[in-house]
Amino acid sequence: MNHLANPKTPRPAIALALLSVFTKNVESNFGESS
């Protein structure tokens, strides 16, 4: 995951990207469950 820690990329941008991916995964998991 060190390649994501790019000095050119602001931490907030990385956090938002990870959060969006995490949210999509959770939504897909809940969708499959129900």
PDB file of N, CA, C and O in Angstrom:
ATOM      1  N   MET A   1       0.842  -1.207   0.000  1.00  0.00           N
ATOM      2  CA  MET A   1       0.000   0.000   0.000  1.00  0.00           C
ATOM      3  C   MET A   1       0.872   1.250   0.000  1.00  0.00           C
ATOM      4  O   MET A   1       0.359   2.367  -0.057  1.00  0.00           O
ATOM      5  N   ASN A   2       2.187   1.066   0.064  1.00  0.00           N
ATOM      6  CA  ASN A   2       3.084   2.220   0.102  1.00  0.00           C
ATOM      7  C   ASN A   2       3.024   3.016  -1.198  1.00  0.00           C
ATOM      8  O   ASN A   2       3.274   4.222  -1.197  1.00  0.00           O
ATOM      9  N   HIS A   3       2.694   2.354  -2.307  1.00  0.00           N
ATOM     10  CA  HIS A   3       2.630   3.059  -3.585  1.00  0.00           C
ATOM     11  C   HIS A   3       1.503   4.088  -3.584  1.00  0.00           C
ATOM     12  O   HIS A   3       1.510   5.018  -4.391  1.00  0.00           O
ATOM     13  N   LEU A   4       0.533   3.923  -2.680  1.00  0.00           N
ATOM     14  CA  LEU A   4      -0.565   4.896  -2.598  1.00  0.00           C
ATOM     15  C   LEU A   4      -0.106   6.155  -1.860  1.00  0.00           C
ATOM     16  O   LEU A   4      -0.683   7.229  -2.030  1.00  0.00           O
ATOM     17  N   ALA A   5       0.929   6.013  -1.046  1.00  0.00           N
ATOM     18  CA  ALA A   5       1.424   7.158  -0.270  1.00  0.00           C
ATOM     19  C   ALA A   5       2.311   8.029  -1.154  1.00  0.00           C
ATOM     20  O   ALA A   5       3.486   8.247  -0.855  1.00  0.00           O
ATOM     21  N   ASN A   6       1.733   8.520  -2.239  1.00  0.00           N
ATOM     22  CA  ASN A   6       2.478   9.343  -3.181  1.00  0.00           C
ATOM     23  C   ASN A   6       2.474  10.792  -2.706  1.00  0.00           C
ATOM     24  O   ASN A   6       1.404  11.352  -2.465  1.00  0.00           O
ATOM     25  N   PRO A   7       3.665  11.422  -2.562  1.00  0.00           N
ATOM     26  CA  PRO A   7       3.757  12.816  -2.091  1.00  0.00           C
ATOM     27  C   PRO A   7       2.919  13.771  -2.944  1.00  0.00           C
ATOM     28  O   PRO A   7       2.492  14.822  -2.464  1.00  0.00           O
ATOM     29  N   LYS A   8       2.684  13.406  -4.207  1.00  0.00           N
ATOM     30  CA  LYS A   8       1.915  14.273  -5.091  1.00  0.00           C
ATOM     31  C   LYS A   8       0.422  14.172  -4.806  1.00  0.00           C
ATOM     32  O   LYS A   8      -0.358  15.041  -5.195  1.00  0.00           O
ATOM     33  N   THR A   9       0.037  13.097  -4.123  1.00  0.00           N
ATOM     34  CA  THR A   9      -1.389  12.910  -3.840  1.00  0.00           C
ATOM     35  C   THR A   9      -1.706  13.277  -2.395  1.00  0.00           C
ATOM     36  O   THR A   9      -1.148  12.684  -1.472  1.00  0.00           O
ATOM     37  N   PRO A  10      -2.605  14.257  -2.188  1.00  0.00           N
ATOM     38  CA  PRO A  10      -2.988  14.672  -0.832  1.00  0.00           C
ATOM     39  C   PRO A  10      -3.648  13.520  -0.086  1.00  0.00           C
ATOM     40  O   PRO A  10      -4.368  12.713  -0.674  1.00  0.00           O
ATOM     41  N   ARG A  11      -3.390  13.456   1.231  1.00  0.00           N
ATOM     42  CA  ARG A  11      -3.971  12.377   2.032  1.00  0.00           C
ATOM     43  C   ARG A  11      -5.505  12.375   1.969  1.00  0.00           C
ATOM     44  O   ARG A  11      -6.103  11.303   1.869  1.00  0.00           O
ATOM     45  N   PRO A  12      -6.155  13.541   2.025  1.00  0.00           N
ATOM     46  CA  PRO A  12      -7.626  13.576   1.954  1.00  0.00           C
ATOM     47  C   PRO A  12      -8.146  12.896   0.689  1.00  0.00           C
ATOM     48  O   PRO A  12      -9.171  12.214   0.722  1.00  0.00           O
ATOM     49  N   ALA A  13      -7.442  13.083  -0.418  1.00  0.00           N
ATOM     50  CA  ALA A  13      -7.871  12.475  -1.681  1.00  0.00           C
ATOM     51  C   ALA A  13      -7.797  10.963  -1.569  1.00  0.00           C
ATOM     52  O   ALA A  13      -8.693  10.253  -2.026  1.00  0.00           O
ATOM     53  N   ILE A  14      -6.716  10.469  -0.955  1.00  0.00           N
ATOM     54  CA  ILE A  14      -6.553   9.022  -0.774  1.00  0.00           C
ATOM     55  C   ILE A  14      -7.650   8.500   0.139  1.00  0.00           C
ATOM     56  O   ILE A  14      -8.243   7.454  -0.128  1.00  0.00           O
ATOM     57  N   ALA A  15      -7.918   9.223   1.212  1.00  0.00           N
ATOM     58  CA  ALA A  15      -8.934   8.798   2.179  1.00  0.00           C
ATOM     59  C   ALA A  15     -10.302   8.726   1.500  1.00  0.00           C
ATOM     60  O   ALA A  15     -11.053   7.774   1.712  1.00  0.00           O
ATOM     61  N   LEU A  16     -10.622   9.728   0.687  1.00  0.00           N
ATOM     62  CA  LEU A  16     -11.921   9.741   0.003  1.00  0.00           C
ATOM     63  C   LEU A  16     -12.013   8.591  -0.996  1.00  0.00           C
ATOM     64  O   LEU A  16     -13.069   7.976  -1.147  1.00  0.00           O
ATOM     65  N   ALA A  17     -10.916   8.307  -1.667  1.00  0.00           N
ATOM     66  CA  ALA A  17     -10.916   7.213  -2.642  1.00  0.00           C
ATOM     67  C   ALA A  17     -11.147   5.886  -1.941  1.00  0.00           C
ATOM     68  O   ALA A  17     -11.962   5.075  -2.383  1.00  0.00           O
ATOM     69  N   LEU A  18     -10.420   5.663  -0.835  1.00  0.00           N
ATOM     70  CA  LEU A  18     -10.582   4.416  -0.091  1.00  0.00           C
ATOM     71  C   LEU A  18     -11.986   4.319   0.486  1.00  0.00           C
ATOM     72  O   LEU A  18     -12.586   3.244   0.494  1.00  0.00           O
ATOM     73  N   LEU A  19     -12.508   5.436   0.966  1.00  0.00           N
ATOM     74  CA  LEU A  19     -13.842   5.446   1.572  1.00  0.00           C
ATOM     75  C   LEU A  19     -14.901   5.102   0.524  1.00  0.00           C
ATOM     76  O   LEU A  19     -15.824   4.336   0.799  1.00  0.00           O
ATOM     77  N   SER A  20     -14.767   5.665  -0.667  1.00  0.00           N
ATOM     78  CA  SER A  20     -15.743   5.402  -1.727  1.00  0.00           C
ATOM     79  C   SER A  20     -15.714   3.928  -2.112  1.00  0.00           C
ATOM     80  O   SER A  20     -16.763   3.315  -2.307  1.00  0.00           O
ATOM     81  N   VAL A  21     -14.513   3.355  -2.223  1.00  0.00           N
ATOM     82  CA  VAL A  21     -14.387   1.938  -2.571  1.00  0.00           C
ATOM     83  C   VAL A  21     -14.982   1.077  -1.464  1.00  0.00           C
ATOM     84  O   VAL A  21     -15.697   0.113  -1.734  1.00  0.00           O
ATOM     85  N   PHE A  22     -14.681   1.432  -0.216  1.00  0.00           N
ATOM     86  CA  PHE A  22     -15.200   0.680   0.923  1.00  0.00           C
ATOM     87  C   PHE A  22     -16.724   0.729   0.952  1.00  0.00           C
ATOM     88  O   PHE A  22     -17.386  -0.281   1.188  1.00  0.00           O
ATOM     89  N   THR A  23     -17.268   1.917   0.708  1.00  0.00           N
ATOM     90  CA  THR A  23     -18.728   2.087   0.716  1.00  0.00           C
ATOM     91  C   THR A  23     -19.372   1.246  -0.378  1.00  0.00           C
ATOM     92  O   THR A  23     -20.395   0.600  -0.151  1.00  0.00           O
ATOM     93  N   LYS A  24     -18.768   1.256  -1.570  1.00  0.00           N
ATOM     94  CA  LYS A  24     -19.322   0.472  -2.680  1.00  0.00           C
ATOM     95  C   LYS A  24     -19.296  -1.011  -2.333  1.00  0.00           C
ATOM     96  O   LYS A  24     -20.241  -1.736  -2.642  1.00  0.00           O
ATOM     97  N   ASN A  25     -18.223  -1.465  -1.696  1.00  0.00           N
ATOM     98  CA  ASN A  25     -18.122  -2.876  -1.323  1.00  0.00           C
ATOM     99  C   ASN A  25     -19.196  -3.229  -0.303  1.00  0.00           C
ATOM    100  O   ASN A  25     -19.817  -4.288  -0.399  1.00  0.00           O
ATOM    101  N   VAL A  26     -19.418  -2.359   0.666  1.00  0.00           N
ATOM    102  CA  VAL A  26     -20.428  -2.609   1.697  1.00  0.00           C
ATOM    103  C   VAL A  26     -21.813  -2.659   1.070  1.00  0.00           C
ATOM    104  O   VAL A  26     -22.616  -3.538   1.386  1.00  0.00           O
ATOM    105  N   GLU A  27     -22.087  -1.714   0.183  1.00  0.00           N
ATOM    106  CA  GLU A  27     -23.405  -1.673  -0.464  1.00  0.00           C
ATOM    107  C   GLU A  27     -23.630  -2.935  -1.292  1.00  0.00           C
ATOM    108  O   GLU A  27     -24.724  -3.499  -1.278  1.00  0.00           O
ATOM    109  N   SER A  28     -22.611  -3.377  -2.006  1.00  0.00           N
ATOM    110  CA  SER A  28     -22.755  -4.579  -2.828  1.00  0.00           C
ATOM    111  C   SER A  28     -22.954  -5.797  -1.935  1.00  0.00           C
ATOM    112  O   SER A  28     -23.730  -6.694  -2.267  1.00  0.00           O
ATOM    113  N   ASN A  29     -22.253  -5.831  -0.799  1.00  0.00           N
ATOM    114  CA  ASN A  29     -22.396  -6.959   0.129  1.00  0.00           C
ATOM    115  C   ASN A  29     -23.811  -7.004   0.699  1.00  0.00           C
ATOM    116  O   ASN A  29     -24.417  -8.073   0.768  1.00  0.00           O
ATOM    117  N   PHE A  30     -24.335  -5.860   1.104  1.00  0.00           N
ATOM    118  CA  PHE A  30     -25.700  -5.803   1.658  1.00  0.00           C
ATOM    119  C   PHE A  30     -26.710  -6.170   0.572  1.00  0.00           C
ATOM    120  O   PHE A  30     -27.709  -6.837   0.844  1.00  0.00           O
ATOM    121  N   GLY A  31     -26.445  -5.735  -0.651  1.00  0.00           N
ATOM    122  CA  GLY A  31     -27.354  -6.043  -1.748  1.00  0.00           C
ATOM    123  C   GLY A  31     -27.404  -7.549  -1.993  1.00  0.00           C
ATOM    124  O   GLY A  31     -28.473  -8.099  -2.258  1.00  0.00           O
ATOM    125  N   GLU A  32     -26.248  -8.218  -1.905  1.00  0.00           N
ATOM    126  CA  GLU A  32     -26.216  -9.657  -2.120  1.00  0.00           C
ATOM    127  C   GLU A  32     -26.873 -10.380  -0.945  1.00  0.00           C
ATOM    128  O   GLU A  32     -27.514 -11.414  -1.128  1.00  0.00           O
ATOM    129  N   SER A  33     -26.712  -9.834   0.261  1.00  0.00           N
ATOM    130  CA  SER A  33     -27.279 -10.473   1.450  1.00  0.00           C
ATOM    131  C   SER A  33     -28.800 -10.439   1.405  1.00  0.00           C
ATOM    132  O   SER A  33     -29.457 -11.428   1.731  1.00  0.00           O
ATOM    133  N   SER A  34     -29.358  -9.307   1.003  1.00  0.00           N
ATOM    134  CA  SER A  34     -30.816  -9.181   0.976  1.00  0.00           C
ATOM    135  C   SER A  34     -31.342  -9.509  -0.417  1.00  0.00           C
ATOM    136  O   SER A  34     -32.551  -9.461  -0.648  1.00  0.00           O
TER     137      SER A  34
END
